[in-house]
Amino acid sequence: MKTYLQLTLNSEPVFLRSNHIGDYDHDRFQQRYKGIKVENGTYTVVSKRNTIESMMGEFYQVPENFNSSPKLSESEAFSKALKHFGAKKYIWESPEREEAFKKKQDDPSATNFPKGELLVYQHSLGKLNSQKEFRLVYKFGIVSIEPSFSRYVYVDSHSGEILANVDANRYEAGGGDTTPTTPQTPPDTHYGICFPDKTPCIKQGTAATRFSGIQSIITWTTEADYFELKDYSRGKGIVSYSWEFVRVAPSALETVKIPLIDTDNNWTKAEYHDDYNHDAVLDAHWGIEHTYDYFKSVHNRSSFDGEDAKIVNNVHYT
């Protein structure tokens, strides 16, 4: 694959994971330059019976003479990022948030304090972004309480220049781990309660989504004043969780999943438009419901595997 993509000597496609869907294997790779992750450099190879059918993604021609040694330390780059935002209060400055995070992780040393990730980043130049050049950057996930925002910021590791900052709620990222990981599907101990007579568990609620206004959603309940974002009216279920922007090893993900629970099935802006952007989870839940309906009605395909597999929304995972 390295030859086919014409990668330079110091660039390598590093295997991430493989998924088997029907008769096809989907192998995903991450580009690294001298061991450093290349931001957005991912590629998927689709094969059938060991024969490549297609390849898709984006790999970058990082120059052989690219300087992969940072001039600034991580802490110096972080100071540049904080100066850029100038927020009044960050999430790690809240004793309540820090204590809640330590309990959630069951780790007295756990913290919301950002960890920088050293990356190779393709930066756009000029008013029309027509020119590109590669920079060695530190990437930080910054969550602020006052004002409320969650951003990823890219700091040039040589000059300290802020090259970009993007909305973390609408951007997929691998976080600061050495190898990007995919959240595992949380085990759902309540899954079988609605079967075979699942109708009493299914309710229709109203959600004030973050990006799509007021929408009707399907939820799940077992008792009065208790509703979860679980839709068992479609296939084997659509469930939605918030991971609260944590960065942990896959083995620890089960300890931090947060099911959203409402008492009256009216998921309002006042309740969920908060520092954690929980109303974005409502968007995900509603959006997947309609995505499921589209593929079933237009393409006669039930869920992503065609066999009504359970769909899990893992929102706010970094």
Contacts in CASP RR format, 6 or more apart in sequence:
PFRMAT RR
TARGET T0000
AUTHOR 0000-0000-0000
METHOD contacts of the structure
MODEL  1
MKTYLQLTLNSEPVFLRSNHIGDYDHDRFQQRYKGIKVENGTYTVVSKRN
TIESMMGEFYQVPENFNSSPKLSESEAFSKALKHFGAKKYIWESPEREEA
FKKKQDDPSATNFPKGELLVYQHSLGKLNSQKEFRLVYKFGIVSIEPSFS
RYVYVDSHSGEILANVDANRYEAGGGDTTPTTPQTPPDTHYGICFPDKTP
CIKQGTAATRFSGIQSIITWTTEADYFELKDYSRGKGIVSYSWEFVRVAP
SALETVKIPLIDTDNNWTKAEYHDDYNHDAVLDAHWGIEHTYDYFKSVHN
RSSFDGEDAKIVNNVHYT
1 13 0 8 1.000
1 29 0 8 1.000
1 43 0 8 1.000
1 45 0 8 1.000
1 55 0 8 1.000
2 11 0 8 1.000
2 12 0 8 1.000
2 13 0 8 1.000
4 55 0 8 1.000
5 13 0 8 1.000
5 43 0 8 1.000
5 59 0 8 1.000
6 61 0 8 1.000
7 13 0 8 1.000
7 31 0 8 1.000
7 59 0 8 1.000
7 61 0 8 1.000
8 33 0 8 1.000
8 61 0 8 1.000
8 62 0 8 1.000
8 63 0 8 1.000
8 64 0 8 1.000
9 64 0 8 1.000
10 33 0 8 1.000
10 34 0 8 1.000
10 62 0 8 1.000
10 64 0 8 1.000
10 66 0 8 1.000
11 31 0 8 1.000
11 32 0 8 1.000
11 33 0 8 1.000
11 38 0 8 1.000
11 59 0 8 1.000
11 60 0 8 1.000
11 62 0 8 1.000
12 31 0 8 1.000
12 32 0 8 1.000
12 33 0 8 1.000
12 35 0 8 1.000
13 29 0 8 1.000
13 30 0 8 1.000
13 31 0 8 1.000
13 43 0 8 1.000
13 59 0 8 1.000
14 29 0 8 1.000
14 30 0 8 1.000
14 31 0 8 1.000
14 32 0 8 1.000
14 179 0 8 1.000
15 27 0 8 1.000
15 28 0 8 1.000
15 29 0 8 1.000
16 28 0 8 1.000
16 29 0 8 1.000
16 30 0 8 1.000
16 42 0 8 1.000
16 179 0 8 1.000
16 180 0 8 1.000
17 27 0 8 1.000
17 28 0 8 1.000
17 182 0 8 1.000
18 25 0 8 1.000
18 26 0 8 1.000
18 27 0 8 1.000
18 28 0 8 1.000
19 25 0 8 1.000
19 26 0 8 1.000
19 28 0 8 1.000
20 26 0 8 1.000
21 304 0 8 1.000
21 305 0 8 1.000
22 305 0 8 1.000
23 48 0 8 1.000
23 49 0 8 1.000
24 46 0 8 1.000
24 47 0 8 1.000
24 48 0 8 1.000
24 53 0 8 1.000
25 46 0 8 1.000
25 47 0 8 1.000
25 48 0 8 1.000
26 44 0 8 1.000
26 45 0 8 1.000
26 46 0 8 1.000
27 44 0 8 1.000
27 45 0 8 1.000
27 47 0 8 1.000
28 42 0 8 1.000
28 43 0 8 1.000
28 44 0 8 1.000
29 42 0 8 1.000
29 43 0 8 1.000
29 44 0 8 1.000
29 45 0 8 1.000
30 37 0 8 1.000
30 38 0 8 1.000
30 41 0 8 1.000
30 42 0 8 1.000
30 179 0 8 1.000
30 180 0 8 1.000
31 37 0 8 1.000
31 38 0 8 1.000
31 41 0 8 1.000
31 42 0 8 1.000
31 43 0 8 1.000
31 59 0 8 1.000
31 60 0 8 1.000
32 38 0 8 1.000
33 62 0 8 1.000
33 66 0 8 1.000
33 68 0 8 1.000
33 120 0 8 1.000
34 68 0 8 1.000
36 68 0 8 1.000
36 118 0 8 1.000
36 119 0 8 1.000
36 120 0 8 1.000
36 136 0 8 1.000
37 117 0 8 1.000
37 118 0 8 1.000
37 119 0 8 1.000
37 120 0 8 1.000
37 180 0 8 1.000
38 59 0 8 1.000
38 60 0 8 1.000
38 62 0 8 1.000
38 119 0 8 1.000
38 120 0 8 1.000
39 119 0 8 1.000
39 120 0 8 1.000
39 121 0 8 1.000
39 122 0 8 1.000
39 137 0 8 1.000
39 139 0 8 1.000
39 154 0 8 1.000
40 58 0 8 1.000
40 122 0 8 1.000
41 57 0 8 1.000
41 58 0 8 1.000
41 59 0 8 1.000
41 60 0 8 1.000
42 57 0 8 1.000
42 58 0 8 1.000
43 55 0 8 1.000
43 56 0 8 1.000
43 57 0 8 1.000
43 58 0 8 1.000
43 59 0 8 1.000
44 55 0 8 1.000
44 56 0 8 1.000
44 57 0 8 1.000
45 52 0 8 1.000
45 54 0 8 1.000
45 55 0 8 1.000
46 52 0 8 1.000
46 53 0 8 1.000
46 54 0 8 1.000
46 55 0 8 1.000
46 56 0 8 1.000
47 53 0 8 1.000
60 120 0 8 1.000
60 122 0 8 1.000
60 134 0 8 1.000
62 120 0 8 1.000
62 134 0 8 1.000
63 134 0 8 1.000
66 120 0 8 1.000
66 134 0 8 1.000
66 136 0 8 1.000
67 136 0 8 1.000
67 158 0 8 1.000
68 120 0 8 1.000
68 136 0 8 1.000
69 136 0 8 1.000
70 77 0 8 1.000
70 118 0 8 1.000
70 136 0 8 1.000
70 138 0 8 1.000
70 157 0 8 1.000
70 158 0 8 1.000
71 157 0 8 1.000
71 158 0 8 1.000
72 80 0 8 1.000
72 138 0 8 1.000
72 155 0 8 1.000
72 157 0 8 1.000
72 158 0 8 1.000
72 160 0 8 1.000
74 116 0 8 1.000
74 118 0 8 1.000
74 138 0 8 1.000
76 160 0 8 1.000
77 116 0 8 1.000
77 138 0 8 1.000
77 140 0 8 1.000
77 155 0 8 1.000
77 157 0 8 1.000
77 160 0 8 1.000
78 114 0 8 1.000
78 116 0 8 1.000
78 138 0 8 1.000
78 140 0 8 1.000
78 155 0 8 1.000
80 155 0 8 1.000
80 160 0 8 1.000
80 162 0 8 1.000
81 138 0 8 1.000
81 140 0 8 1.000
81 142 0 8 1.000
81 153 0 8 1.000
81 155 0 8 1.000
81 162 0 8 1.000
82 90 0 8 1.000
82 142 0 8 1.000
84 153 0 8 1.000
84 162 0 8 1.000
84 165 0 8 1.000
85 142 0 8 1.000
85 144 0 8 1.000
85 149 0 8 1.000
85 151 0 8 1.000
85 153 0 8 1.000
85 165 0 8 1.000
87 142 0 8 1.000
87 144 0 8 1.000
87 145 0 8 1.000
87 146 0 8 1.000
87 147 0 8 1.000
87 149 0 8 1.000
88 144 0 8 1.000
88 146 0 8 1.000
88 147 0 8 1.000
89 144 0 8 1.000
89 145 0 8 1.000
89 146 0 8 1.000
90 142 0 8 1.000
90 143 0 8 1.000
90 144 0 8 1.000
90 145 0 8 1.000
91 97 0 8 1.000
91 112 0 8 1.000
91 143 0 8 1.000
91 144 0 8 1.000
91 145 0 8 1.000
91 275 0 8 1.000
92 98 0 8 1.000
92 111 0 8 1.000
92 112 0 8 1.000
92 113 0 8 1.000
92 114 0 8 1.000
93 145 0 8 1.000
94 145 0 8 1.000
97 112 0 8 1.000
97 145 0 8 1.000
98 111 0 8 1.000
98 112 0 8 1.000
101 110 0 8 1.000
101 111 0 8 1.000
101 112 0 8 1.000
101 246 0 8 1.000
102 108 0 8 1.000
102 109 0 8 1.000
102 110 0 8 1.000
102 111 0 8 1.000
104 110 0 8 1.000
104 244 0 8 1.000
104 246 0 8 1.000
104 255 0 8 1.000
104 256 0 8 1.000
105 246 0 8 1.000
105 248 0 8 1.000
105 252 0 8 1.000
105 255 0 8 1.000
105 256 0 8 1.000
106 255 0 8 1.000
112 143 0 8 1.000
114 140 0 8 1.000
114 141 0 8 1.000
114 142 0 8 1.000
115 140 0 8 1.000
115 176 0 8 1.000
115 247 0 8 1.000
116 138 0 8 1.000
116 139 0 8 1.000
116 140 0 8 1.000
116 141 0 8 1.000
116 176 0 8 1.000
117 138 0 8 1.000
117 139 0 8 1.000
117 140 0 8 1.000
117 175 0 8 1.000
117 176 0 8 1.000
118 136 0 8 1.000
118 137 0 8 1.000
118 138 0 8 1.000
118 157 0 8 1.000
119 136 0 8 1.000
119 137 0 8 1.000
119 138 0 8 1.000
119 139 0 8 1.000
119 154 0 8 1.000
120 134 0 8 1.000
120 135 0 8 1.000
120 136 0 8 1.000
120 137 0 8 1.000
121 134 0 8 1.000
121 135 0 8 1.000
121 136 0 8 1.000
121 137 0 8 1.000
121 139 0 8 1.000
121 154 0 8 1.000
121 163 0 8 1.000
122 132 0 8 1.000
122 133 0 8 1.000
122 134 0 8 1.000
122 135 0 8 1.000
123 132 0 8 1.000
123 133 0 8 1.000
123 134 0 8 1.000
123 135 0 8 1.000
123 154 0 8 1.000
123 163 0 8 1.000
123 164 0 8 1.000
124 130 0 8 1.000
124 131 0 8 1.000
124 132 0 8 1.000
125 131 0 8 1.000
125 132 0 8 1.000
125 133 0 8 1.000
135 156 0 8 1.000
135 157 0 8 1.000
135 158 0 8 1.000
135 163 0 8 1.000
136 156 0 8 1.000
136 157 0 8 1.000
136 158 0 8 1.000
137 154 0 8 1.000
137 155 0 8 1.000
137 156 0 8 1.000
137 157 0 8 1.000
137 163 0 8 1.000
138 154 0 8 1.000
138 155 0 8 1.000
138 157 0 8 1.000
139 152 0 8 1.000
139 153 0 8 1.000
139 154 0 8 1.000
139 155 0 8 1.000
139 173 0 8 1.000
139 175 0 8 1.000
139 176 0 8 1.000
140 152 0 8 1.000
140 153 0 8 1.000
140 155 0 8 1.000
141 150 0 8 1.000
141 151 0 8 1.000
141 152 0 8 1.000
141 153 0 8 1.000
141 168 0 8 1.000
141 175 0 8 1.000
141 318 0 8 1.000
142 149 0 8 1.000
142 150 0 8 1.000
142 151 0 8 1.000
142 152 0 8 1.000
142 153 0 8 1.000
143 149 0 8 1.000
143 150 0 8 1.000
143 168 0 8 1.000
143 245 0 8 1.000
143 275 0 8 1.000
144 150 0 8 1.000
145 275 0 8 1.000
148 274 0 8 1.000
148 275 0 8 1.000
149 167 0 8 1.000
150 167 0 8 1.000
150 168 0 8 1.000
150 169 0 8 1.000
150 245 0 8 1.000
150 277 0 8 1.000
151 165 0 8 1.000
151 166 0 8 1.000
151 167 0 8 1.000
151 168 0 8 1.000
152 165 0 8 1.000
152 166 0 8 1.000
152 168 0 8 1.000
152 171 0 8 1.000
152 173 0 8 1.000
153 162 0 8 1.000
153 164 0 8 1.000
153 165 0 8 1.000
154 162 0 8 1.000
154 163 0 8 1.000
154 164 0 8 1.000
154 165 0 8 1.000
155 161 0 8 1.000
155 162 0 8 1.000
155 163 0 8 1.000
156 162 0 8 1.000
156 163 0 8 1.000
168 245 0 8 1.000
168 318 0 8 1.000
169 210 0 8 1.000
169 277 0 8 1.000
169 280 0 8 1.000
169 316 0 8 1.000
173 318 0 8 1.000
174 180 0 8 1.000
174 181 0 8 1.000
174 318 0 8 1.000
175 247 0 8 1.000
175 318 0 8 1.000
176 247 0 8 1.000
176 318 0 8 1.000
177 247 0 8 1.000
177 249 0 8 1.000
181 249 0 8 1.000
181 250 0 8 1.000
182 250 0 8 1.000
183 243 0 8 1.000
183 250 0 8 1.000
183 253 0 8 1.000
183 314 0 8 1.000
183 317 0 8 1.000
184 250 0 8 1.000
184 253 0 8 1.000
184 254 0 8 1.000
185 310 0 8 1.000
185 312 0 8 1.000
186 239 0 8 1.000
186 241 0 8 1.000
186 253 0 8 1.000
186 254 0 8 1.000
186 257 0 8 1.000
186 312 0 8 1.000
186 314 0 8 1.000
187 254 0 8 1.000
188 230 0 8 1.000
188 239 0 8 1.000
188 310 0 8 1.000
190 220 0 8 1.000
190 222 0 8 1.000
190 230 0 8 1.000
191 310 0 8 1.000
193 201 0 8 1.000
193 222 0 8 1.000
194 200 0 8 1.000
194 201 0 8 1.000
194 202 0 8 1.000
194 220 0 8 1.000
194 232 0 8 1.000
198 232 0 8 1.000
198 233 0 8 1.000
201 220 0 8 1.000
201 221 0 8 1.000
201 222 0 8 1.000
201 232 0 8 1.000
202 218 0 8 1.000
202 219 0 8 1.000
202 220 0 8 1.000
202 231 0 8 1.000
202 232 0 8 1.000
202 233 0 8 1.000
203 218 0 8 1.000
203 219 0 8 1.000
203 220 0 8 1.000
203 221 0 8 1.000
203 227 0 8 1.000
203 265 0 8 1.000
204 216 0 8 1.000
204 217 0 8 1.000
204 218 0 8 1.000
204 219 0 8 1.000
204 265 0 8 1.000
205 216 0 8 1.000
205 217 0 8 1.000
205 218 0 8 1.000
205 219 0 8 1.000
205 227 0 8 1.000
205 265 0 8 1.000
205 266 0 8 1.000
205 267 0 8 1.000
206 214 0 8 1.000
206 215 0 8 1.000
206 216 0 8 1.000
206 217 0 8 1.000
206 265 0 8 1.000
206 266 0 8 1.000
206 267 0 8 1.000
207 214 0 8 1.000
207 215 0 8 1.000
207 216 0 8 1.000
207 217 0 8 1.000
207 267 0 8 1.000
207 279 0 8 1.000
207 282 0 8 1.000
207 285 0 8 1.000
207 286 0 8 1.000
208 214 0 8 1.000
208 267 0 8 1.000
208 268 0 8 1.000
208 269 0 8 1.000
208 272 0 8 1.000
208 273 0 8 1.000
208 279 0 8 1.000
208 282 0 8 1.000
209 215 0 8 1.000
209 279 0 8 1.000
209 280 0 8 1.000
209 282 0 8 1.000
209 283 0 8 1.000
209 286 0 8 1.000
210 273 0 8 1.000
210 277 0 8 1.000
210 279 0 8 1.000
210 280 0 8 1.000
210 282 0 8 1.000
210 283 0 8 1.000
211 280 0 8 1.000
211 283 0 8 1.000
212 283 0 8 1.000
212 286 0 8 1.000
212 287 0 8 1.000
215 282 0 8 1.000
215 286 0 8 1.000
216 286 0 8 1.000
217 229 0 8 1.000
217 231 0 8 1.000
217 267 0 8 1.000
217 282 0 8 1.000
217 285 0 8 1.000
217 286 0 8 1.000
217 289 0 8 1.000
218 231 0 8 1.000
218 232 0 8 1.000
218 233 0 8 1.000
218 234 0 8 1.000
218 238 0 8 1.000
218 289 0 8 1.000
219 227 0 8 1.000
219 228 0 8 1.000
219 229 0 8 1.000
219 230 0 8 1.000
219 231 0 8 1.000
219 262 0 8 1.000
219 265 0 8 1.000
220 227 0 8 1.000
220 228 0 8 1.000
220 229 0 8 1.000
220 230 0 8 1.000
220 231 0 8 1.000
220 232 0 8 1.000
221 227 0 8 1.000
221 228 0 8 1.000
221 265 0 8 1.000
225 263 0 8 1.000
225 264 0 8 1.000
226 261 0 8 1.000
226 263 0 8 1.000
227 261 0 8 1.000
227 262 0 8 1.000
227 263 0 8 1.000
227 264 0 8 1.000
227 265 0 8 1.000
228 239 0 8 1.000
228 259 0 8 1.000
228 260 0 8 1.000
228 261 0 8 1.000
229 239 0 8 1.000
229 240 0 8 1.000
229 241 0 8 1.000
229 259 0 8 1.000
229 260 0 8 1.000
229 281 0 8 1.000
229 282 0 8 1.000
229 285 0 8 1.000
229 313 0 8 1.000
230 237 0 8 1.000
230 238 0 8 1.000
230 239 0 8 1.000
230 240 0 8 1.000
231 237 0 8 1.000
231 238 0 8 1.000
231 239 0 8 1.000
231 285 0 8 1.000
231 289 0 8 1.000
234 289 0 8 1.000
234 292 0 8 1.000
234 293 0 8 1.000
235 292 0 8 1.000
235 302 0 8 1.000
235 303 0 8 1.000
235 308 0 8 1.000
235 310 0 8 1.000
236 303 0 8 1.000
236 308 0 8 1.000
236 309 0 8 1.000
236 310 0 8 1.000
237 310 0 8 1.000
237 311 0 8 1.000
238 285 0 8 1.000
238 288 0 8 1.000
238 289 0 8 1.000
238 292 0 8 1.000
238 310 0 8 1.000
238 311 0 8 1.000
238 313 0 8 1.000
239 310 0 8 1.000
239 311 0 8 1.000
239 312 0 8 1.000
239 313 0 8 1.000
240 260 0 8 1.000
240 281 0 8 1.000
240 284 0 8 1.000
240 285 0 8 1.000
240 288 0 8 1.000
240 312 0 8 1.000
240 313 0 8 1.000
240 315 0 8 1.000
241 257 0 8 1.000
241 258 0 8 1.000
241 259 0 8 1.000
241 260 0 8 1.000
241 281 0 8 1.000
241 312 0 8 1.000
241 313 0 8 1.000
241 314 0 8 1.000
241 315 0 8 1.000
242 257 0 8 1.000
242 258 0 8 1.000
242 260 0 8 1.000
242 276 0 8 1.000
242 278 0 8 1.000
242 281 0 8 1.000
242 315 0 8 1.000
242 316 0 8 1.000
243 253 0 8 1.000
243 256 0 8 1.000
243 257 0 8 1.000
243 258 0 8 1.000
243 314 0 8 1.000
243 315 0 8 1.000
243 316 0 8 1.000
243 317 0 8 1.000
243 318 0 8 1.000
244 256 0 8 1.000
244 258 0 8 1.000
244 276 0 8 1.000
244 316 0 8 1.000
245 276 0 8 1.000
245 316 0 8 1.000
245 317 0 8 1.000
245 318 0 8 1.000
246 256 0 8 1.000
246 317 0 8 1.000
246 318 0 8 1.000
247 318 0 8 1.000
248 255 0 8 1.000
248 256 0 8 1.000
257 314 0 8 1.000
260 267 0 8 1.000
260 272 0 8 1.000
260 278 0 8 1.000
260 281 0 8 1.000
260 282 0 8 1.000
262 271 0 8 1.000
267 279 0 8 1.000
267 282 0 8 1.000
269 279 0 8 1.000
272 278 0 8 1.000
272 279 0 8 1.000
272 281 0 8 1.000
272 282 0 8 1.000
273 279 0 8 1.000
276 316 0 8 1.000
277 316 0 8 1.000
280 315 0 8 1.000
280 316 0 8 1.000
281 313 0 8 1.000
281 315 0 8 1.000
281 316 0 8 1.000
284 313 0 8 1.000
284 315 0 8 1.000
285 313 0 8 1.000
288 311 0 8 1.000
288 313 0 8 1.000
292 302 0 8 1.000
292 303 0 8 1.000
292 311 0 8 1.000
295 301 0 8 1.000
295 302 0 8 1.000
295 303 0 8 1.000
296 302 0 8 1.000
302 308 0 8 1.000
303 309 0 8 1.000
303 310 0 8 1.000
303 311 0 8 1.000
304 311 0 8 1.000
END
